[in-house]
Amino acid sequence: MKNVLVEYTYTGNEETWQQLIADFLNAIEADSRLKGHFHYQVFIMPEGRRVHIGRWDSEETLKALQSQPFFKTFAQGIQALASDFNSGFGTEVFSTGS
């Protein structure tokens, strides 16, 4: 599995942020090319920190995700809302479950 870790601080309107996340997760679940192949988790940490972890099974899955209009909307939305934005890609070494 390949993965991405995104970290940032958000102290704005919680409903705005939650709607952006919900729209993205719902779109992933509705896309047959992504469901079961792309997994996304979002964590709310102390002091407004947010952590996102995305995992996918192949480059084809990543390309399918990145080609969707909802992905562009989500990525631009997060970057517009976030301060102290940081992200990085990696290859999974240790994991349990799916």
DSSP file with accessible surface (Angstrom, degrees, kcal/mol):
  #  RESIDUE AA STRUCTURE BP1 BP2  ACC     N-H-->O    O-->H-N    N-H-->O    O-->H-N    TCO  KAPPA ALPHA  PHI   PSI    X-CA   Y-CA   Z-CA
    1    1 A M              0   0   81      0, 0.0    91,-2.2     0, 0.0     2,-0.3   0.000 360.0 360.0 360.0 142.2    0.0    0.0    0.0
    2    2 A K  E     -AB  56  91A  81     54,-2.2    54,-2.1    89,-0.2     2,-0.3  -0.733 360.0-175.5-100.5 156.7    1.0    3.5   -0.7
    3    3 A N  E     -AB  55  90A  36     87,-2.3    87,-2.6    -2,-0.3     2,-0.4  -0.977  21.5-147.3-153.3 164.2    0.0    6.3    1.6
    4    4 A V  E     -AB  54  89A  19     50,-2.2    50,-2.3    -2,-0.3     2,-0.5  -0.986   8.6-155.6-132.8 142.8   -0.1   10.0    2.3
    5    5 A L  E     -AB  53  88A  73     83,-2.4    83,-1.8    -2,-0.4     2,-0.4  -0.988  11.7-172.7-118.8 126.6    0.0   11.9    5.6
    6    6 A V  E     +AB  52  87A  15     46,-2.6    46,-2.8    -2,-0.5     2,-0.4  -0.986   4.6 179.3-121.9 130.3   -1.5   15.4    5.7
    7    7 A E  E     +AB  51  86A  66     79,-3.1    79,-2.4    -2,-0.4     2,-0.3  -0.987  13.6 138.1-131.1 142.5   -1.2   17.6    8.8
    8    8 A Y  E     -A   50   0A   0     42,-1.9    42,-3.1    -2,-0.4     2,-0.4  -0.973  45.4-104.6-166.4 171.9   -2.4   21.1    9.4
    9    9 A T  E     -AB  49  83A  26     74,-3.0    74,-2.4    -2,-0.3     2,-0.4  -0.908  30.9-179.1-108.3 137.5   -4.0   23.4   11.9
   10   10 A Y        +     0   0   11     38,-2.8    72,-0.1    -2,-0.4    -2,-0.0  -0.977  18.2 158.4-138.4 125.4   -7.6   24.5   11.6
   11   11 A T        +     0   0  123     -2,-0.4     3,-0.1    70,-0.3    -1,-0.1   0.170  48.1 101.8-128.6  17.6   -9.4   26.8   13.9
   12   12 A G  S    S-     0   0   41      1,-0.2     2,-0.3    69,-0.2    -2,-0.1   0.132  85.9 -32.6 -87.0-156.7  -12.3   28.0   11.7
   13   13 A N     >  -     0   0   90      1,-0.2     4,-1.8     2,-0.1    -1,-0.2  -0.439  51.2-151.9 -65.7 119.9  -15.9   27.1   11.4
   14   14 A E  H  > S+     0   0   64     -2,-0.3     4,-3.0     1,-0.2     5,-0.2   0.860  92.6  55.9 -65.4 -36.7  -16.3   23.5   12.3
   15   15 A E  H  > S+     0   0  153      2,-0.2     4,-2.2     1,-0.2    -1,-0.2   0.895 106.2  51.0 -64.3 -39.6  -19.4   22.9   10.1
   16   16 A T  H  > S+     0   0   75      2,-0.2     4,-1.8    -3,-0.2    -1,-0.2   0.940 113.8  44.4 -61.2 -46.5  -17.6   24.2    7.0
   17   17 A W  H  X S+     0   0   10     -4,-1.8     4,-2.2     1,-0.2    -2,-0.2   0.933 112.8  50.7 -64.7 -46.8  -14.7   21.8    7.7
   18   18 A Q  H  X S+     0   0  102     -4,-3.0     4,-2.8     1,-0.2    -1,-0.2   0.877 108.8  51.9 -61.6 -37.1  -16.9   18.8    8.5
   19   19 A Q  H  X S+     0   0  107     -4,-2.2     4,-2.7    -5,-0.2    -1,-0.2   0.911 108.1  51.3 -67.3 -40.2  -18.9   19.3    5.3
   20   20 A L  H  X S+     0   0   28     -4,-1.8     4,-1.8     2,-0.2    -2,-0.2   0.937 113.7  44.7 -60.5 -45.0  -15.8   19.4    3.2
   21   21 A I  H  X S+     0   0   14     -4,-2.2     4,-2.8     2,-0.2     5,-0.3   0.942 113.5  49.7 -64.6 -47.7  -14.6   16.1    4.8
   22   22 A A  H  X S+     0   0   36     -4,-2.8     4,-2.7     1,-0.2     5,-0.2   0.913 109.3  51.6 -60.1 -43.3  -18.1   14.5    4.5
   23   23 A D  H  X S+     0   0   84     -4,-2.7     4,-2.0     2,-0.2    -1,-0.2   0.915 112.4  46.7 -60.4 -42.4  -18.4   15.4    0.8
   24   24 A F  H  X S+     0   0    4     -4,-1.8     4,-2.1    -5,-0.2    -2,-0.2   0.953 113.9  45.9 -65.7 -49.4  -15.0   13.9    0.1
   25   25 A L  H  X S+     0   0   60     -4,-2.8     4,-2.3     1,-0.2    -2,-0.2   0.908 113.1  50.4 -63.4 -39.9  -15.6   10.7    2.0
   26   26 A N  H  X S+     0   0  104     -4,-2.7     4,-1.6    -5,-0.3    -1,-0.2   0.891 109.0  51.8 -64.5 -39.0  -19.1   10.2    0.4
   27   27 A A  H  X S+     0   0   24     -4,-2.0     4,-0.8    -5,-0.2    -1,-0.2   0.896 108.9  50.6 -66.1 -39.0  -17.7   10.7   -3.1
   28   28 A I  H >< S+     0   0    5     -4,-2.1     3,-1.1     1,-0.2     7,-0.4   0.949 110.8  48.8 -62.1 -47.3  -15.0    8.1   -2.5
   29   29 A E  H 3< S+     0   0  102     -4,-2.3    -1,-0.2     1,-0.3    -2,-0.2   0.798 110.6  51.7 -64.0 -28.4  -17.7    5.6   -1.2
   30   30 A A  H 3< S+     0   0   87     -4,-1.6     2,-0.7    -5,-0.2    -1,-0.3   0.594  92.1  86.2 -84.5 -11.0  -19.9    6.3   -4.3
   31   31 A D    XX  -     0   0   20     -3,-1.1     4,-2.8    -4,-0.8     3,-1.3  -0.808  63.8-158.2 -97.8 114.4  -17.1    5.7   -6.8
   32   32 A S  T 34 S+     0   0  107     -2,-0.7    -1,-0.1     1,-0.3    -4,-0.0   0.769  92.2  57.3 -64.7 -24.9  -16.8    2.0   -7.7
   33   33 A R  T 34 S+     0   0  129      1,-0.1    -1,-0.3    -3,-0.1    32,-0.1   0.752 117.8  32.6 -75.0 -22.8  -13.1    2.5   -8.9
   34   34 A L  T X> S+     0   0    0     -3,-1.3     3,-2.8    -6,-0.3     4,-2.4   0.782  88.8 102.6-103.2 -35.5  -12.2    3.8   -5.4
   35   35 A K  T 3< S+     0   0  115     -4,-2.8     4,-0.1    -7,-0.4    -6,-0.1  -0.309 101.0   5.9 -58.7 124.4  -14.4    2.0   -2.9
   36   36 A G  T 34 S+     0   0   52      2,-0.4    -1,-0.3     1,-0.1     3,-0.1   0.313 128.0  65.6  84.6  -8.1  -12.3   -0.7   -1.3
   37   37 A H  T <4 S+     0   0   76     -3,-2.8    20,-1.4     1,-0.3     2,-0.4   0.606  99.4  45.2-115.7 -24.7   -9.1    0.5   -3.0
   38   38 A F  E  <  -C   56   0A   7     -4,-2.4    -2,-0.4    18,-0.2     2,-0.4  -0.994  67.6-171.5-125.0 127.4   -8.7    3.9   -1.5
   39   39 A H  E     -C   55   0A  57     16,-3.2    16,-2.9    -2,-0.4     2,-0.4  -0.953   0.9-171.5-121.9 140.9   -9.0    4.4    2.3
   40   40 A Y  E     -C   54   0A  38     -2,-0.4     2,-0.4    14,-0.2    14,-0.2  -0.997   4.6-176.6-138.6 131.4   -9.1    7.7    4.1
   41   41 A Q  E     -C   53   0A 100     12,-2.5    12,-2.6    -2,-0.4     2,-0.4  -0.972   6.6-162.5-125.8 145.4   -9.0    8.6    7.8
   42   42 A V  E     -C   52   0A  39     -2,-0.4     2,-0.4    10,-0.2    10,-0.2  -0.994   6.0-167.5-130.2 132.4   -9.2   12.0    9.5
   43   43 A F  E     -C   51   0A  82      8,-3.3     8,-2.3    -2,-0.4     2,-0.6  -0.954  13.9-147.7-121.6 138.1   -8.2   12.7   13.0
   44   44 A I  E     -C   50   0A  97     -2,-0.4     6,-0.2     6,-0.2     3,-0.1  -0.934  26.0-173.2-102.4 120.4   -8.9   15.8   15.2
   45   45 A M    >   -     0   0   86      4,-3.0     3,-0.7    -2,-0.6     4,-0.2  -0.549  33.5 -69.6-106.6 172.2   -6.0   16.4   17.5
   46   46 A P  G >  S+     0   0   99      0, 0.0     3,-1.4     0, 0.0    -1,-0.2  -0.195 112.1  23.0 -59.8 154.2   -5.6   18.9   20.4
   47   47 A E  G 3  S-     0   0  184      1,-0.3   -37,-0.0    -3,-0.1    -2,-0.0   0.781 133.3 -60.2  60.9  34.1   -5.2   22.6   19.7
   48   48 A G  G <  S+     0   0   15     -3,-0.7   -38,-2.8     1,-0.2    -1,-0.3   0.528  90.6 149.8  79.3   4.3   -6.9   22.5   16.3
   49   49 A R  E <   -A    9   0A  58     -3,-1.4    -4,-3.0    -4,-0.2     2,-0.4  -0.485  26.6-164.5 -71.8 140.6   -4.4   20.1   14.7
   50   50 A R  E     -AC   8  44A  11    -42,-3.1   -42,-1.9    -6,-0.2     2,-0.4  -0.979   4.6-167.7-125.9 139.3   -5.9   17.8   11.9
   51   51 A V  E     -AC   7  43A  21     -8,-2.3    -8,-3.3    -2,-0.4     2,-0.4  -0.998   1.8-171.2-129.8 130.2   -4.3   14.7   10.6
   52   52 A H  E     -AC   6  42A   1    -46,-2.8   -46,-2.6    -2,-0.4     2,-0.5  -0.967   2.4-168.2-119.6 139.1   -5.4   12.9    7.4
   53   53 A I  E     -AC   5  41A  48    -12,-2.6   -12,-2.5    -2,-0.4     2,-0.4  -0.987   5.5-174.2-128.4 120.1   -4.1    9.5    6.3
   54   54 A G  E     -AC   4  40A   0    -50,-2.3   -50,-2.2    -2,-0.5     2,-0.4  -0.923   2.0-175.3-112.1 139.8   -4.9    8.2    2.8
   55   55 A R  E     +AC   3  39A  29    -16,-2.9   -16,-3.2    -2,-0.4     2,-0.3  -0.996   3.0 177.8-134.6 142.2   -4.0    4.7    1.6
   56   56 A W  E     -AC   2  38A   6    -54,-2.1   -54,-2.2    -2,-0.4   -18,-0.2  -0.969  28.9-136.5-144.0 158.9   -4.4    3.1   -1.8
   57   57 A D  S    S+     0   0   72    -20,-1.4     2,-0.3    -2,-0.3   -19,-0.1   0.635  78.9   6.5 -92.2 -17.5   -3.5   -0.2   -3.4
   58   58 A S     >  -     0   0   33    -21,-0.2     4,-1.9     1,-0.1     3,-0.2  -0.991  69.1-106.7-159.3 163.2   -2.1    0.9   -6.8
   59   59 A E  H  > S+     0   0   88     -2,-0.3     4,-2.8     1,-0.2     5,-0.2   0.834 118.4  60.2 -63.5 -31.8   -1.0    3.8   -9.0
   60   60 A E  H  > S+     0   0  137      2,-0.2     4,-2.4     1,-0.2    -1,-0.2   0.900 103.9  49.8 -63.2 -40.1   -4.2    3.3  -11.0
   61   61 A T  H  > S+     0   0    9      2,-0.2     4,-2.5     1,-0.2    -2,-0.2   0.935 111.3  48.5 -63.9 -44.4   -6.3    3.9   -8.0
   62   62 A L  H  X S+     0   0   19     -4,-1.9     4,-2.9     1,-0.2    -2,-0.2   0.933 112.1  48.7 -62.0 -43.3   -4.4    7.1   -7.2
   63   63 A K  H  X S+     0   0  138     -4,-2.8     4,-1.4     1,-0.2    -1,-0.2   0.899 110.0  51.9 -64.2 -39.3   -4.7    8.3  -10.8
   64   64 A A  H  < S+     0   0   14     -4,-2.4     4,-0.5    -5,-0.2    -1,-0.2   0.927 112.5  46.2 -62.1 -43.6   -8.4    7.5  -10.7
   65   65 A L  H >< S+     0   0    3     -4,-2.5     3,-1.7     1,-0.2     6,-0.3   0.955 112.0  49.3 -61.2 -51.9   -8.8    9.6   -7.5
   66   66 A Q  H 3< S+     0   0   79     -4,-2.9    -1,-0.2     1,-0.3    -2,-0.2   0.715 104.9  59.9 -66.0 -18.1   -6.8   12.5   -8.7
   67   67 A S  T 3< S+     0   0   65     -4,-1.4    -1,-0.3    -5,-0.2    -2,-0.2   0.600  85.5  98.3 -84.1 -10.3   -8.7   12.7  -12.0
   68   68 A Q  S X> S-     0   0   34     -3,-1.7     4,-1.4    -4,-0.5     3,-0.9  -0.582  73.5-136.9 -83.3 137.3  -12.0   13.3  -10.2
   69   69 A P  H 3> S+     0   0   91      0, 0.0     4,-2.3     0, 0.0     5,-0.2   0.867 104.8  60.8 -57.2 -35.5  -13.4   16.8   -9.8
   70   70 A F  H 3> S+     0   0   46      1,-0.2     4,-2.2     2,-0.2     5,-0.2   0.835 100.8  54.4 -64.6 -28.9  -14.3   16.1   -6.2
   71   71 A F  H <> S+     0   0   49     -3,-0.9     4,-3.1    -6,-0.3     5,-0.3   0.935 108.4  47.7 -68.4 -44.3  -10.7   15.4   -5.4
   72   72 A K  H  X S+     0   0  101     -4,-1.4     4,-2.5     2,-0.2     5,-0.3   0.923 112.4  49.9 -62.3 -42.0   -9.6   18.8   -6.8
   73   73 A T  H  X S+     0   0   89     -4,-2.3     4,-2.3     1,-0.2    -1,-0.2   0.932 114.0  45.5 -60.9 -45.1  -12.4   20.5   -4.8
   74   74 A F  H  X S+     0   0   11     -4,-2.2     4,-2.9     2,-0.2     5,-0.3   0.947 113.2  47.9 -64.8 -49.6  -11.3   18.7   -1.6
   75   75 A A  H  X S+     0   0   29     -4,-3.1     4,-2.2     1,-0.2    -2,-0.2   0.927 115.7  44.4 -60.7 -44.7   -7.6   19.4   -2.1
   76   76 A Q  H  X S+     0   0  136     -4,-2.5     4,-2.0    -5,-0.3    -1,-0.2   0.896 113.2  52.4 -66.7 -38.6   -8.1   23.1   -2.8
   77   77 A G  H  X S+     0   0   20     -4,-2.3     4,-2.0    -5,-0.3    -2,-0.2   0.927 110.0  47.1 -63.9 -44.7  -10.6   23.4    0.0
   78   78 A I  H  X S+     0   0    5     -4,-2.9     4,-2.3     1,-0.2    -2,-0.2   0.937 112.6  49.1 -63.4 -46.1   -8.3   21.9    2.6
   79   79 A Q  H  < S+     0   0  116     -4,-2.2    -1,-0.2    -5,-0.3    -2,-0.2   0.872 111.6  50.2 -63.8 -32.6   -5.4   24.0    1.5
   80   80 A A  H  < S+     0   0   86     -4,-2.0    -1,-0.2     1,-0.2    -2,-0.2   0.860 117.2  39.7 -72.1 -34.1   -7.6   27.1    1.7
   81   81 A L  H  < S+     0   0   53     -4,-2.0   -70,-0.3    -5,-0.2    -2,-0.2   0.730 103.5  84.9 -84.7 -26.2   -8.8   26.3    5.2
   82   82 A A     <  -     0   0   18     -4,-2.3     2,-0.3    -5,-0.2     3,-0.2  -0.466  52.9-165.2 -86.3 149.8   -5.6   25.1    6.7
   83   83 A S  E    S+B    9   0A  66    -74,-2.4   -74,-3.0     1,-0.2    -2,-0.0  -0.919  78.9  23.3-121.2 153.5   -2.7   26.9    8.2
   84   84 A D  E    S-     0   0A 116     -2,-0.3     2,-0.2   -76,-0.2    -1,-0.2   0.910  87.2-170.4  62.6  42.0    0.7   25.3    8.8
   85   85 A F  E     +     0   0A  73     -3,-0.2     2,-0.3   -77,-0.1   -77,-0.2  -0.438  13.3 167.2 -73.3 135.9    0.0   22.7    6.0
   86   86 A N  E     +B    7   0A  94    -79,-2.4   -79,-3.1    -2,-0.2     2,-0.3  -0.992   3.7 169.2-148.4 138.0    2.3   19.8    5.6
   87   87 A S  E     +B    6   0A  58     -2,-0.3     2,-0.3   -81,-0.2   -81,-0.2  -0.986   4.0 176.4-146.9 158.5    2.0   16.6    3.6
   88   88 A G  E     -B    5   0A  35    -83,-1.8   -83,-2.4    -2,-0.3     2,-0.3  -0.981  21.7-129.3-161.1 151.1    4.2   13.7    2.5
   89   89 A F  E     +B    4   0A 144     -2,-0.3     2,-0.3   -85,-0.2   -85,-0.2  -0.740  31.4 164.0-101.7 152.3    4.0   10.3    0.7
   90   90 A G  E     -B    3   0A  33    -87,-2.6   -87,-2.3    -2,-0.3     2,-0.5  -0.938  36.6-110.5-154.5 174.6    5.3    7.0    1.9
   91   91 A T  E     -B    2   0A  91     -2,-0.3   -89,-0.2   -89,-0.2     2,-0.1  -0.971  40.9-113.3-114.4 129.8    5.2    3.3    1.4
   92   92 A E        +     0   0   58    -91,-2.2     3,-0.1    -2,-0.5   -37,-0.0  -0.388  38.3 168.6 -66.0 132.7    3.6    1.2    4.2
   93   93 A V        +     0   0  113      1,-0.4     2,-0.4    -2,-0.1    -1,-0.2   0.746  66.8  24.5-109.0 -45.1    6.0   -1.0    6.1
   94   94 A F  S    S+     0   0  186      2,-0.0    -1,-0.4     0, 0.0     2,-0.3  -0.981  72.3 137.5-128.7 135.7    3.9   -2.1    9.1
   95   95 A S        -     0   0   64     -2,-0.4     2,-0.3    -3,-0.1     3,-0.0  -0.982  32.7-144.3-165.2 160.8    0.2   -2.4    9.4
   96   96 A T        -     0   0  132     -2,-0.3    -2,-0.0     2,-0.1     0, 0.0  -0.927  65.2  -0.2-126.1 157.5   -2.7   -4.5   10.6
   97   97 A G              0   0   75     -2,-0.3     0, 0.0     0, 0.0     0, 0.0  -0.036 360.0 360.0  65.0-166.6   -6.1   -5.0    9.0
   98   98 A S              0   0  121     -3,-0.0    -2,-0.1     0, 0.0     0, 0.0  -0.664 360.0 360.0-111.4 360.0   -7.3   -3.4    5.9
